[in-house]
Amino acid sequence: GAVEIIQGLTKLTAAFVRIEYTEDQSDIKTIYASGSVYLESSGDVAKGDEVTYQLSESMIYLNGNAMLLQAGNTLNAENIELNTDTGSAVMTGRVSTTLIPGGN
């Protein structure tokens, strides 16, 4: 199936999505998505075969054919771990990068 979730400036589409809530059910703890995952937030785009978004840890894990587009710069790797607080990323597997001069 096709799942589309939109909240504020964030859009997630995937074939399958599972949401895990905190113990008291008041907040989302983790979002698991698989199957041509597309995540867009404030103009940044992330794609992967599987994505795990751990909100409590401010971490996004892109697994399989991972791609991250930020400020016109593109990162491709087998896997990308992105800290949404700091903007830092760790890439594994074959990595390619396209940087736009003057970008952030």
N, C-alpha and C positions, 0 to 999 in steps of 0.2 A: 504494500500500500504506500501511499504518499502522505506523509505527515508534514504539516506546516504550522509552526508556532511563531507568533509575533507578540512581543511585549516591548512597548516603548520603541526605542531605536534598534532593537535586536530582532533578527529574523533567523529562524532555524528551519531547514527543510531536510528530510531524510526519508528513507524507506521505512525505518523503524525507529521509534523513540521510546525510552523508558525513563521515568522520572522517579527519583528516590527522595523522600522528604525527611526532615529532621525527626527525631524521636517523638517530639510533641506535635508533629504535623503542621507546624506554623510556617516553615520555610523550606524551599527546595535545597537539598543537600548536593545532589549529583544528577546530571543529565547524561544518559547514555544514548548515542545515536549511531545508526549504521546504515549503510547502503547509500552511496552518493551523497554524503553529508555536505551541506552548505550552511555556513554560519556567517552572518553579516551583522556588524555592530558599529555604529558611528562611522561608517565608510570603510572600515577594515573588513576583509573577507578571509575566511578560513575554510578549507575544503579537506576532505579525507574520506577514506573508506569507512573508518570508524572514528568517532569523536567522544571523548569523555570530558565533561565540563564539571569540575569539582568547585562549586561556588564558595564553599567554606574555606578552601585553600587558595582561591583565586588562580586556579590552574586549568588550562585546557590542554588535553592530550589528543593530538591528531595522529592516527595510525593508518598507514597504508596510503600511498600516493598523496602525501600531505602537501598542502600549498597554503601559503600565508601571503596576503597582499596588504601592505601598510604604506600609506603615503606614496603610492606609485611604485614602491619597491616590492619585488616578488621573491619569495623563498620557496624552494621545492626540496623535499626530502622524503625518505621513506617514513620517518616519524618526526614530529615536532612537539616539544613540550613548551608551552607558552605561559608565562606568569603575567596575568592581566593587571596586576598592581604595578609591576616594575617595567613591563614591556619586554623583558628579556626572554630569549628563546634558546633552547638547546635542540639541535637537529642531529639525527643519526641516519645512517645509510648513505646512499649517493645524494649529495647536496649540490644544488645549483642556485645561484643568486643573480638577480638582475636589479641593479641599483640605479636610481635616477639621480643624476647630479643635482644638488641643491635640495634634495628631499630630506625629511626628518628621520 
